[in-house]
Amino acid sequence: MNYCSGLSSTFIIIGHIVRIAKIFIPIIIIGFGMIDFFKAIIGSKDDEIRKAIKSLIMRCVAGVVIFFLPAFIDLIFSWVDSWGNYQASYDECFKCIWNVSSCI
């Protein structure tokens, strides 16, 4: 039984959201990092520059975690004993989210 055939429109929407997030998350991280550094440099305070660097590093870590979240979920599912029964359906749904053009 393939669960994705009935939910293909939902997975297509989720796939578009994921694709948009892949583009805009790095842009937002870079943009906010530049704004923080600009404010810190204009203020010429060493403490503010350190805070801006720490903030940029935390944003980069959050961005990396967001991108690796699907792989982590896939790893967790692979540890489940009865996973073999559902893996084909999951792979089809996962393919539909990551490559919208290949969706049913």
Distance bins in CASP14 RR format, pairs under 12 A and 6 or more apart:
PFRMAT RR
TARGET T0000
AUTHOR 0000-0000-0000
RMODE 2
METHOD distances of the structure
MODEL  1
1 85 0 0 0 0 0 1 0 0 0 0 0
1 86 0 0 0 0 1 0 0 0 0 0 0
1 88 0 0 0 0 1 0 0 0 0 0 0
1 89 1 0 0 1 0 0 0 0 0 0 0
1 92 0 0 0 0 0 1 0 0 0 0 0
2 8 0 0 0 0 1 0 0 0 0 0 0
2 11 0 0 0 0 0 1 0 0 0 0 0
2 86 0 0 0 0 0 1 0 0 0 0 0
2 88 1 0 0 1 0 0 0 0 0 0 0
2 89 1 0 1 0 0 0 0 0 0 0 0
2 90 0 0 0 0 0 1 0 0 0 0 0
2 91 0 0 0 0 0 1 0 0 0 0 0
2 92 1 0 1 0 0 0 0 0 0 0 0
2 93 0 0 0 0 1 0 0 0 0 0 0
2 95 0 0 0 0 0 1 0 0 0 0 0
2 96 0 0 0 0 0 1 0 0 0 0 0
2 103 0 0 0 0 0 1 0 0 0 0 0
2 104 0 0 0 0 1 0 0 0 0 0 0
3 10 0 0 0 0 0 1 0 0 0 0 0
3 11 0 0 0 0 1 0 0 0 0 0 0
3 86 0 0 0 0 1 0 0 0 0 0 0
3 88 0 0 0 0 0 1 0 0 0 0 0
3 89 1 0 1 0 0 0 0 0 0 0 0
3 90 0 0 0 0 1 0 0 0 0 0 0
3 91 0 0 0 0 0 1 0 0 0 0 0
3 92 0 0 0 0 1 0 0 0 0 0 0
3 93 1 0 0 1 0 0 0 0 0 0 0
3 94 0 0 0 0 0 1 0 0 0 0 0
3 96 0 0 0 0 0 1 0 0 0 0 0
3 104 0 0 0 0 0 1 0 0 0 0 0
4 10 0 0 0 0 1 0 0 0 0 0 0
4 11 1 0 0 1 0 0 0 0 0 0 0
4 12 0 0 0 0 0 1 0 0 0 0 0
4 14 0 0 0 0 0 1 0 0 0 0 0
4 86 0 0 0 0 0 1 0 0 0 0 0
4 88 0 0 0 0 0 1 0 0 0 0 0
4 89 1 0 0 1 0 0 0 0 0 0 0
4 90 0 0 0 0 1 0 0 0 0 0 0
4 91 0 0 0 0 1 0 0 0 0 0 0
4 92 1 0 1 0 0 0 0 0 0 0 0
4 93 1 0 1 0 0 0 0 0 0 0 0
4 94 0 0 0 0 1 0 0 0 0 0 0
4 95 0 0 0 0 1 0 0 0 0 0 0
4 96 1 0 1 0 0 0 0 0 0 0 0
4 97 0 0 0 0 1 0 0 0 0 0 0
4 102 0 0 0 0 0 1 0 0 0 0 0
4 103 1 0 0 1 0 0 0 0 0 0 0
4 104 1 0 0 1 0 0 0 0 0 0 0
5 11 0 0 0 0 0 1 0 0 0 0 0
5 89 0 0 0 0 1 0 0 0 0 0 0
5 92 0 0 0 0 1 0 0 0 0 0 0
5 93 0 0 0 0 1 0 0 0 0 0 0
5 96 0 0 0 0 1 0 0 0 0 0 0
5 103 0 0 0 0 1 0 0 0 0 0 0
5 104 1 0 1 0 0 0 0 0 0 0 0
6 12 0 0 0 0 0 1 0 0 0 0 0
6 89 0 0 0 0 0 1 0 0 0 0 0
6 92 0 0 0 0 0 1 0 0 0 0 0
6 93 0 0 0 0 0 1 0 0 0 0 0
6 96 0 0 0 0 0 1 0 0 0 0 0
6 103 0 0 0 0 0 1 0 0 0 0 0
6 104 0 0 0 0 1 0 0 0 0 0 0
7 13 0 0 0 0 0 1 0 0 0 0 0
7 14 0 0 0 0 1 0 0 0 0 0 0
7 89 0 0 0 0 0 1 0 0 0 0 0
7 92 0 0 0 0 0 1 0 0 0 0 0
7 93 1 0 0 1 0 0 0 0 0 0 0
7 96 0 0 0 0 1 0 0 0 0 0 0
7 97 0 0 0 0 0 1 0 0 0 0 0
7 103 0 0 0 0 0 1 0 0 0 0 0
7 104 0 0 0 0 1 0 0 0 0 0 0
8 14 0 0 0 0 0 1 0 0 0 0 0
8 15 0 0 0 0 0 1 0 0 0 0 0
8 92 0 0 0 0 1 0 0 0 0 0 0
8 93 0 0 0 0 1 0 0 0 0 0 0
8 95 0 0 0 0 0 1 0 0 0 0 0
8 96 1 0 0 1 0 0 0 0 0 0 0
8 97 0 0 0 0 0 1 0 0 0 0 0
8 100 0 0 0 0 1 0 0 0 0 0 0
8 102 0 0 0 0 0 1 0 0 0 0 0
8 103 1 0 1 0 0 0 0 0 0 0 0
8 104 1 0 1 0 0 0 0 0 0 0 0
9 15 0 0 0 0 0 1 0 0 0 0 0
9 16 0 0 0 0 0 1 0 0 0 0 0
9 96 0 0 0 0 0 1 0 0 0 0 0
9 100 0 0 0 0 0 1 0 0 0 0 0
9 103 0 0 0 0 1 0 0 0 0 0 0
9 104 0 0 0 0 0 1 0 0 0 0 0
10 16 0 0 0 0 0 1 0 0 0 0 0
10 17 0 0 0 0 0 1 0 0 0 0 0
10 93 0 0 0 0 1 0 0 0 0 0 0
10 96 0 0 0 0 1 0 0 0 0 0 0
10 97 0 0 0 0 1 0 0 0 0 0 0
10 100 0 0 0 0 0 1 0 0 0 0 0
10 103 0 0 0 0 0 1 0 0 0 0 0
10 104 0 0 0 0 0 1 0 0 0 0 0
11 17 0 0 0 0 0 1 0 0 0 0 0
11 18 0 0 0 0 0 1 0 0 0 0 0
11 89 0 0 0 0 0 1 0 0 0 0 0
11 90 0 0 0 0 0 1 0 0 0 0 0
11 92 0 0 0 0 1 0 0 0 0 0 0
11 93 1 0 1 0 0 0 0 0 0 0 0
11 94 0 0 0 0 1 0 0 0 0 0 0
11 95 0 0 0 0 1 0 0 0 0 0 0
11 96 1 0 1 0 0 0 0 0 0 0 0
11 97 1 0 1 0 0 0 0 0 0 0 0
11 98 0 0 0 0 1 0 0 0 0 0 0
11 99 0 0 0 0 0 1 0 0 0 0 0
11 100 0 0 0 0 1 0 0 0 0 0 0
11 102 0 0 0 0 0 1 0 0 0 0 0
11 103 1 0 0 1 0 0 0 0 0 0 0
11 104 0 0 0 0 1 0 0 0 0 0 0
12 18 0 0 0 0 0 1 0 0 0 0 0
12 19 0 0 0 0 0 1 0 0 0 0 0
12 93 0 0 0 0 0 1 0 0 0 0 0
12 95 0 0 0 0 0 1 0 0 0 0 0
12 96 1 0 0 1 0 0 0 0 0 0 0
12 97 0 0 0 0 1 0 0 0 0 0 0
12 98 0 0 0 0 0 1 0 0 0 0 0
12 99 0 0 0 0 0 1 0 0 0 0 0
12 100 1 0 1 0 0 0 0 0 0 0 0
12 101 0 0 0 0 1 0 0 0 0 0 0
12 102 0 0 0 0 0 1 0 0 0 0 0
12 103 1 0 1 0 0 0 0 0 0 0 0
12 104 0 0 0 0 1 0 0 0 0 0 0
13 19 0 0 0 0 0 1 0 0 0 0 0
13 20 0 0 0 0 0 1 0 0 0 0 0
13 96 0 0 0 0 0 1 0 0 0 0 0
13 97 0 0 0 0 1 0 0 0 0 0 0
13 100 0 0 0 0 1 0 0 0 0 0 0
13 103 0 0 0 0 0 1 0 0 0 0 0
14 20 0 0 0 0 0 1 0 0 0 0 0
14 21 0 0 0 0 0 1 0 0 0 0 0
14 70 0 0 0 0 0 1 0 0 0 0 0
14 93 0 0 0 0 1 0 0 0 0 0 0
14 94 0 0 0 0 0 1 0 0 0 0 0
14 96 0 0 0 0 1 0 0 0 0 0 0
14 97 1 0 1 0 0 0 0 0 0 0 0
14 98 0 0 0 0 1 0 0 0 0 0 0
14 100 0 0 0 0 1 0 0 0 0 0 0
14 103 0 0 0 0 0 1 0 0 0 0 0
15 21 0 0 0 0 1 0 0 0 0 0 0
15 22 0 0 0 0 1 0 0 0 0 0 0
15 70 0 0 0 0 0 1 0 0 0 0 0
15 93 0 0 0 0 0 1 0 0 0 0 0
15 94 0 0 0 0 0 1 0 0 0 0 0
15 95 0 0 0 0 0 1 0 0 0 0 0
15 96 1 0 0 1 0 0 0 0 0 0 0
15 97 1 0 1 0 0 0 0 0 0 0 0
15 98 1 0 0 1 0 0 0 0 0 0 0
15 99 0 0 0 0 1 0 0 0 0 0 0
15 100 1 0 1 0 0 0 0 0 0 0 0
15 101 0 0 0 0 0 1 0 0 0 0 0
15 102 0 0 0 0 0 1 0 0 0 0 0
15 103 0 0 0 0 1 0 0 0 0 0 0
16 22 0 0 0 0 0 1 0 0 0 0 0
16 23 0 0 0 0 0 1 0 0 0 0 0
16 96 0 0 0 0 0 1 0 0 0 0 0
16 97 0 0 0 0 1 0 0 0 0 0 0
16 98 0 0 0 0 0 1 0 0 0 0 0
16 99 0 0 0 0 0 1 0 0 0 0 0
16 100 1 0 0 1 0 0 0 0 0 0 0
16 101 0 0 0 0 0 1 0 0 0 0 0
16 103 0 0 0 0 0 1 0 0 0 0 0
17 23 0 0 0 0 0 1 0 0 0 0 0
17 24 0 0 0 0 0 1 0 0 0 0 0
17 25 0 0 0 0 0 1 0 0 0 0 0
17 97 0 0 0 0 1 0 0 0 0 0 0
17 98 0 0 0 0 0 1 0 0 0 0 0
17 100 0 0 0 0 0 1 0 0 0 0 0
18 24 0 0 0 0 0 1 0 0 0 0 0
18 25 0 0 0 0 0 1 0 0 0 0 0
18 66 0 0 0 0 0 1 0 0 0 0 0
18 67 0 0 0 0 0 1 0 0 0 0 0
18 69 0 0 0 0 0 1 0 0 0 0 0
18 70 0 0 0 0 1 0 0 0 0 0 0
18 94 0 0 0 0 0 1 0 0 0 0 0
18 96 0 0 0 0 0 1 0 0 0 0 0
18 97 1 0 0 1 0 0 0 0 0 0 0
18 98 1 0 0 1 0 0 0 0 0 0 0
18 99 0 0 0 0 0 1 0 0 0 0 0
18 100 0 0 0 0 1 0 0 0 0 0 0
19 25 0 0 0 0 0 1 0 0 0 0 0
19 97 0 0 0 0 1 0 0 0 0 0 0
19 98 0 0 0 0 1 0 0 0 0 0 0
19 99 0 0 0 0 1 0 0 0 0 0 0
19 100 1 0 0 1 0 0 0 0 0 0 0
19 101 0 0 0 0 0 1 0 0 0 0 0
20 26 0 0 0 0 0 1 0 0 0 0 0
20 27 0 0 0 0 0 1 0 0 0 0 0
20 28 0 0 0 0 0 1 0 0 0 0 0
20 100 0 0 0 0 0 1 0 0 0 0 0
21 27 0 0 0 0 0 1 0 0 0 0 0
21 28 0 0 0 0 1 0 0 0 0 0 0
21 29 0 0 0 0 0 1 0 0 0 0 0
21 63 0 0 0 0 1 0 0 0 0 0 0
21 66 1 0 0 1 0 0 0 0 0 0 0
21 67 0 0 0 0 1 0 0 0 0 0 0
21 69 0 0 0 0 0 1 0 0 0 0 0
21 70 0 0 0 0 0 1 0 0 0 0 0
21 97 0 0 0 0 0 1 0 0 0 0 0
22 28 0 0 0 0 0 1 0 0 0 0 0
22 63 0 0 0 0 0 1 0 0 0 0 0
22 66 0 0 0 0 1 0 0 0 0 0 0
22 67 1 0 0 1 0 0 0 0 0 0 0
22 70 0 0 0 0 0 1 0 0 0 0 0
22 97 0 0 0 0 0 1 0 0 0 0 0
22 98 0 0 0 0 1 0 0 0 0 0 0
23 29 0 0 0 0 0 1 0 0 0 0 0
23 30 0 0 0 0 0 1 0 0 0 0 0
23 67 0 0 0 0 0 1 0 0 0 0 0
24 30 0 0 0 0 0 1 0 0 0 0 0
24 31 0 0 0 0 0 1 0 0 0 0 0
24 32 0 0 0 0 0 1 0 0 0 0 0
24 63 0 0 0 0 0 1 0 0 0 0 0
24 66 0 0 0 0 0 1 0 0 0 0 0
25 31 0 0 0 0 0 1 0 0 0 0 0
25 32 0 0 0 0 0 1 0 0 0 0 0
25 59 0 0 0 0 1 0 0 0 0 0 0
25 60 0 0 0 0 0 1 0 0 0 0 0
25 62 0 0 0 0 1 0 0 0 0 0 0
25 63 1 0 1 0 0 0 0 0 0 0 0
25 64 0 0 0 0 1 0 0 0 0 0 0
25 65 0 0 0 0 0 1 0 0 0 0 0
25 66 1 0 0 1 0 0 0 0 0 0 0
25 67 1 0 0 1 0 0 0 0 0 0 0
25 69 0 0 0 0 0 1 0 0 0 0 0
26 32 0 0 0 0 0 1 0 0 0 0 0
26 33 0 0 0 0 0 1 0 0 0 0 0
26 59 0 0 0 0 0 1 0 0 0 0 0
26 60 0 0 0 0 1 0 0 0 0 0 0
26 62 0 0 0 0 0 1 0 0 0 0 0
26 63 1 0 0 1 0 0 0 0 0 0 0
26 64 0 0 0 0 0 1 0 0 0 0 0
26 66 0 0 0 0 0 1 0 0 0 0 0
26 67 0 0 0 0 1 0 0 0 0 0 0
27 33 0 0 0 0 0 1 0 0 0 0 0
27 34 0 0 0 0 0 1 0 0 0 0 0
27 59 0 0 0 0 0 1 0 0 0 0 0
27 63 0 0 0 0 0 1 0 0 0 0 0
28 34 0 0 0 0 0 1 0 0 0 0 0
28 35 0 0 0 0 0 1 0 0 0 0 0
28 59 0 0 0 0 1 0 0 0 0 0 0
28 60 0 0 0 0 0 1 0 0 0 0 0
28 62 0 0 0 0 0 1 0 0 0 0 0
28 63 0 0 0 0 1 0 0 0 0 0 0
28 66 0 0 0 0 0 1 0 0 0 0 0
29 35 0 0 0 0 0 1 0 0 0 0 0
29 36 0 0 0 0 0 1 0 0 0 0 0
29 55 0 0 0 0 0 1 0 0 0 0 0
29 56 1 0 0 1 0 0 0 0 0 0 0
29 57 0 0 0 0 0 1 0 0 0 0 0
29 58 0 0 0 0 0 1 0 0 0 0 0
29 59 1 0 1 0 0 0 0 0 0 0 0
29 60 1 0 0 1 0 0 0 0 0 0 0
29 61 0 0 0 0 0 1 0 0 0 0 0
29 62 1 0 0 1 0 0 0 0 0 0 0
29 63 1 0 0 1 0 0 0 0 0 0 0
29 64 0 0 0 0 1 0 0 0 0 0 0
29 65 0 0 0 0 0 1 0 0 0 0 0
29 66 0 0 0 0 1 0 0 0 0 0 0
29 67 0 0 0 0 0 1 0 0 0 0 0
30 36 0 0 0 0 0 1 0 0 0 0 0
30 37 0 0 0 0 0 1 0 0 0 0 0
30 56 0 0 0 0 1 0 0 0 0 0 0
30 59 0 0 0 0 1 0 0 0 0 0 0
30 60 0 0 0 0 1 0 0 0 0 0 0
30 63 0 0 0 0 0 1 0 0 0 0 0
31 37 0 0 0 0 1 0 0 0 0 0 0
31 38 0 0 0 0 1 0 0 0 0 0 0
31 55 0 0 0 0 0 1 0 0 0 0 0
31 56 0 0 0 0 1 0 0 0 0 0 0
31 59 0 0 0 0 1 0 0 0 0 0 0
32 38 0 0 0 0 0 1 0 0 0 0 0
32 39 0 0 0 0 0 1 0 0 0 0 0
32 52 0 0 0 0 1 0 0 0 0 0 0
32 55 1 0 0 1 0 0 0 0 0 0 0
32 56 0 0 0 0 1 0 0 0 0 0 0
32 58 0 0 0 0 0 1 0 0 0 0 0
32 59 1 0 0 1 0 0 0 0 0 0 0
32 60 0 0 0 0 0 1 0 0 0 0 0
32 62 0 0 0 0 0 1 0 0 0 0 0
32 63 0 0 0 0 0 1 0 0 0 0 0
33 39 0 0 0 0 1 0 0 0 0 0 0
33 40 0 0 0 0 1 0 0 0 0 0 0
33 41 0 0 0 0 0 1 0 0 0 0 0
33 49 0 0 0 0 0 1 0 0 0 0 0
33 51 0 0 0 0 0 1 0 0 0 0 0
33 52 1 0 0 1 0 0 0 0 0 0 0
33 53 0 0 0 0 1 0 0 0 0 0 0
33 54 0 0 0 0 0 1 0 0 0 0 0
33 55 1 0 0 1 0 0 0 0 0 0 0
33 56 1 0 1 0 0 0 0 0 0 0 0
33 57 0 0 0 0 0 1 0 0 0 0 0
33 58 0 0 0 0 0 1 0 0 0 0 0
33 59 1 0 0 1 0 0 0 0 0 0 0
33 60 0 0 0 0 1 0 0 0 0 0 0
34 40 0 0 0 0 0 1 0 0 0 0 0
34 41 0 0 0 0 0 1 0 0 0 0 0
34 52 0 0 0 0 1 0 0 0 0 0 0
34 55 0 0 0 0 0 1 0 0 0 0 0
34 56 0 0 0 0 1 0 0 0 0 0 0
34 59 0 0 0 0 0 1 0 0 0 0 0
35 41 0 0 0 0 0 1 0 0 0 0 0
35 42 0 0 0 0 0 1 0 0 0 0 0
35 52 0 0 0 0 1 0 0 0 0 0 0
35 55 0 0 0 0 0 1 0 0 0 0 0
35 56 0 0 0 0 0 1 0 0 0 0 0
35 59 0 0 0 0 0 1 0 0 0 0 0
36 42 0 0 0 0 0 1 0 0 0 0 0
36 43 0 0 0 0 0 1 0 0 0 0 0
36 48 0 0 0 0 1 0 0 0 0 0 0
36 49 0 0 0 0 1 0 0 0 0 0 0
36 50 0 0 0 0 0 1 0 0 0 0 0
36 51 1 0 0 1 0 0 0 0 0 0 0
36 52 1 0 1 0 0 0 0 0 0 0 0
36 53 0 0 0 0 1 0 0 0 0 0 0
36 54 0 0 0 0 1 0 0 0 0 0 0
36 55 1 0 1 0 0 0 0 0 0 0 0
36 56 1 0 0 1 0 0 0 0 0 0 0
36 57 0 0 0 0 0 1 0 0 0 0 0
36 58 0 0 0 0 0 1 0 0 0 0 0
36 59 0 0 0 0 1 0 0 0 0 0 0
37 43 0 0 0 0 0 1 0 0 0 0 0
37 48 0 0 0 0 1 0 0 0 0 0 0
37 49 1 0 0 1 0 0 0 0 0 0 0
37 50 0 0 0 0 0 1 0 0 0 0 0
37 51 0 0 0 0 0 1 0 0 0 0 0
37 52 1 0 1 0 0 0 0 0 0 0 0
37 53 0 0 0 0 1 0 0 0 0 0 0
37 54 0 0 0 0 0 1 0 0 0 0 0
37 55 0 0 0 0 1 0 0 0 0 0 0
37 56 1 0 0 1 0 0 0 0 0 0 0
37 59 0 0 0 0 0 1 0 0 0 0 0
38 44 0 0 0 0 0 1 0 0 0 0 0
38 48 0 0 0 0 0 1 0 0 0 0 0
38 49 0 0 0 0 0 1 0 0 0 0 0
38 52 0 0 0 0 1 0 0 0 0 0 0
39 45 0 0 0 0 0 1 0 0 0 0 0
39 48 1 0 0 1 0 0 0 0 0 0 0
39 49 0 0 0 0 1 0 0 0 0 0 0
39 51 0 0 0 0 1 0 0 0 0 0 0
39 52 1 0 0 1 0 0 0 0 0 0 0
39 55 0 0 0 0 0 1 0 0 0 0 0
40 46 0 0 0 0 1 0 0 0 0 0 0
40 47 0 0 0 0 1 0 0 0 0 0 0
40 48 1 0 1 0 0 0 0 0 0 0 0
40 49 1 0 1 0 0 0 0 0 0 0 0
40 50 0 0 0 0 1 0 0 0 0 0 0
40 51 1 0 0 1 0 0 0 0 0 0 0
40 52 1 0 1 0 0 0 0 0 0 0 0
40 53 0 0 0 0 1 0 0 0 0 0 0
40 54 0 0 0 0 0 1 0 0 0 0 0
40 55 0 0 0 0 1 0 0 0 0 0 0
40 56 0 0 0 0 0 1 0 0 0 0 0
41 48 0 0 0 0 1 0 0 0 0 0 0
41 49 1 0 0 1 0 0 0 0 0 0 0
41 52 0 0 0 0 1 0 0 0 0 0 0
41 53 0 0 0 0 0 1 0 0 0 0 0
42 48 0 0 0 0 1 0 0 0 0 0 0
42 49 0 0 0 0 0 1 0 0 0 0 0
42 52 0 0 0 0 0 1 0 0 0 0 0
43 49 0 0 0 0 1 0 0 0 0 0 0
43 51 0 0 0 0 0 1 0 0 0 0 0
43 52 0 0 0 0 0 1 0 0 0 0 0
45 51 0 0 0 0 1 0 0 0 0 0 0
45 52 0 0 0 0 0 1 0 0 0 0 0
46 52 0 0 0 0 0 1 0 0 0 0 0
46 53 0 0 0 0 0 1 0 0 0 0 0
47 53 0 0 0 0 0 1 0 0 0 0 0
47 54 0 0 0 0 0 1 0 0 0 0 0
48 54 0 0 0 0 0 1 0 0 0 0 0
48 55 0 0 0 0 0 1 0 0 0 0 0
49 55 0 0 0 0 0 1 0 0 0 0 0
49 56 0 0 0 0 0 1 0 0 0 0 0
50 56 0 0 0 0 0 1 0 0 0 0 0
50 57 0 0 0 0 0 1 0 0 0 0 0
51 57 0 0 0 0 0 1 0 0 0 0 0
51 58 0 0 0 0 0 1 0 0 0 0 0
52 58 0 0 0 0 0 1 0 0 0 0 0
52 59 0 0 0 0 0 1 0 0 0 0 0
53 59 0 0 0 0 0 1 0 0 0 0 0
53 60 0 0 0 0 0 1 0 0 0 0 0
54 60 0 0 0 0 0 1 0 0 0 0 0
54 61 0 0 0 0 0 1 0 0 0 0 0
55 61 0 0 0 0 0 1 0 0 0 0 0
55 62 0 0 0 0 0 1 0 0 0 0 0
56 62 0 0 0 0 0 1 0 0 0 0 0
56 63 0 0 0 0 0 1 0 0 0 0 0
57 63 0 0 0 0 0 1 0 0 0 0 0
57 64 0 0 0 0 0 1 0 0 0 0 0
58 64 0 0 0 0 0 1 0 0 0 0 0
58 65 0 0 0 0 0 1 0 0 0 0 0
59 65 0 0 0 0 0 1 0 0 0 0 0
59 66 0 0 0 0 0 1 0 0 0 0 0
60 66 0 0 0 0 0 1 0 0 0 0 0
60 67 0 0 0 0 0 1 0 0 0 0 0
61 67 0 0 0 0 0 1 0 0 0 0 0
61 68 0 0 0 0 0 1 0 0 0 0 0
62 68 0 0 0 0 0 1 0 0 0 0 0
62 69 0 0 0 0 0 1 0 0 0 0 0
63 69 0 0 0 0 1 0 0 0 0 0 0
64 71 0 0 0 0 0 1 0 0 0 0 0
64 72 0 0 0 0 0 1 0 0 0 0 0
65 71 0 0 0 0 0 1 0 0 0 0 0
65 72 0 0 0 0 1 0 0 0 0 0 0
66 72 0 0 0 0 0 1 0 0 0 0 0
67 98 0 0 0 0 0 1 0 0 0 0 0
68 74 0 0 0 0 0 1 0 0 0 0 0
68 75 0 0 0 0 1 0 0 0 0 0 0
69 75 0 0 0 0 0 1 0 0 0 0 0
69 76 0 0 0 0 0 1 0 0 0 0 0
70 76 0 0 0 0 0 1 0 0 0 0 0
70 77 0 0 0 0 0 1 0 0 0 0 0
70 90 0 0 0 0 0 1 0 0 0 0 0
70 93 0 0 0 0 0 1 0 0 0 0 0
70 94 1 0 0 1 0 0 0 0 0 0 0
70 95 0 0 0 0 0 1 0 0 0 0 0
70 97 0 0 0 0 1 0 0 0 0 0 0
70 98 1 0 0 1 0 0 0 0 0 0 0
71 77 0 0 0 0 0 1 0 0 0 0 0
71 78 0 0 0 0 0 1 0 0 0 0 0
71 94 0 0 0 0 0 1 0 0 0 0 0
71 98 0 0 0 0 0 1 0 0 0 0 0
72 78 0 0 0 0 0 1 0 0 0 0 0
72 79 0 0 0 0 0 1 0 0 0 0 0
73 79 0 0 0 0 0 1 0 0 0 0 0
73 80 0 0 0 0 0 1 0 0 0 0 0
73 90 0 0 0 0 1 0 0 0 0 0 0
73 93 0 0 0 0 0 1 0 0 0 0 0
73 94 0 0 0 0 1 0 0 0 0 0 0
73 97 0 0 0 0 0 1 0 0 0 0 0
74 80 0 0 0 0 0 1 0 0 0 0 0
74 83 0 0 0 0 0 1 0 0 0 0 0
74 87 0 0 0 0 0 1 0 0 0 0 0
74 90 0 0 0 0 1 0 0 0 0 0 0
74 91 0 0 0 0 1 0 0 0 0 0 0
74 93 0 0 0 0 0 1 0 0 0 0 0
74 94 1 0 0 1 0 0 0 0 0 0 0
74 95 0 0 0 0 0 1 0 0 0 0 0
74 97 0 0 0 0 0 1 0 0 0 0 0
74 98 0 0 0 0 0 1 0 0 0 0 0
75 83 0 0 0 0 0 1 0 0 0 0 0
76 83 0 0 0 0 1 0 0 0 0 0 0
76 90 0 0 0 0 0 1 0 0 0 0 0
77 83 1 0 1 0 0 0 0 0 0 0 0
77 84 0 0 0 0 1 0 0 0 0 0 0
77 85 0 0 0 0 0 1 0 0 0 0 0
77 86 0 0 0 0 1 0 0 0 0 0 0
77 87 0 0 0 0 1 0 0 0 0 0 0
77 89 0 0 0 0 0 1 0 0 0 0 0
77 90 1 0 0 1 0 0 0 0 0 0 0
77 91 0 0 0 0 0 1 0 0 0 0 0
77 93 0 0 0 0 0 1 0 0 0 0 0
77 94 0 0 0 0 1 0 0 0 0 0 0
78 84 0 0 0 0 1 0 0 0 0 0 0
78 86 0 0 0 0 0 1 0 0 0 0 0
78 87 0 0 0 0 1 0 0 0 0 0 0
78 90 0 0 0 0 1 0 0 0 0 0 0
78 91 0 0 0 0 0 1 0 0 0 0 0
80 86 0 0 0 0 1 0 0 0 0 0 0
80 87 0 0 0 0 1 0 0 0 0 0 0
80 90 0 0 0 0 0 1 0 0 0 0 0
82 90 0 0 0 0 0 1 0 0 0 0 0
83 89 0 0 0 0 0 1 0 0 0 0 0
83 90 0 0 0 0 1 0 0 0 0 0 0
83 91 0 0 0 0 0 1 0 0 0 0 0
84 90 0 0 0 0 1 0 0 0 0 0 0
84 91 0 0 0 0 0 1 0 0 0 0 0
86 92 0 0 0 0 0 1 0 0 0 0 0
86 93 0 0 0 0 1 0 0 0 0 0 0
86 94 0 0 0 0 0 1 0 0 0 0 0
87 93 0 0 0 0 0 1 0 0 0 0 0
87 94 0 0 0 0 1 0 0 0 0 0 0
88 94 0 0 0 0 0 1 0 0 0 0 0
88 95 0 0 0 0 0 1 0 0 0 0 0
89 95 0 0 0 0 0 1 0 0 0 0 0
89 96 0 0 0 0 0 1 0 0 0 0 0
89 104 0 0 0 0 0 1 0 0 0 0 0
90 96 0 0 0 0 0 1 0 0 0 0 0
90 97 0 0 0 0 0 1 0 0 0 0 0
91 97 0 0 0 0 0 1 0 0 0 0 0
91 98 0 0 0 0 0 1 0 0 0 0 0
91 99 0 0 0 0 0 1 0 0 0 0 0
91 102 0 0 0 0 0 1 0 0 0 0 0
92 98 0 0 0 0 0 1 0 0 0 0 0
92 99 0 0 0 0 0 1 0 0 0 0 0
92 102 0 0 0 0 1 0 0 0 0 0 0
92 103 0 0 0 0 1 0 0 0 0 0 0
92 104 1 0 0 1 0 0 0 0 0 0 0
93 99 0 0 0 0 0 1 0 0 0 0 0
93 102 0 0 0 0 0 1 0 0 0 0 0
93 103 0 0 0 0 1 0 0 0 0 0 0
93 104 0 0 0 0 1 0 0 0 0 0 0
94 102 0 0 0 0 0 1 0 0 0 0 0
94 103 0 0 0 0 0 1 0 0 0 0 0
95 101 0 0 0 0 0 1 0 0 0 0 0
95 102 1 0 1 0 0 0 0 0 0 0 0
95 103 1 0 0 1 0 0 0 0 0 0 0
95 104 0 0 0 0 1 0 0 0 0 0 0
96 102 1 0 0 1 0 0 0 0 0 0 0
96 103 1 1 0 0 0 0 0 0 0 0 0
96 104 1 0 0 1 0 0 0 0 0 0 0
97 103 0 0 0 0 1 0 0 0 0 0 0
END
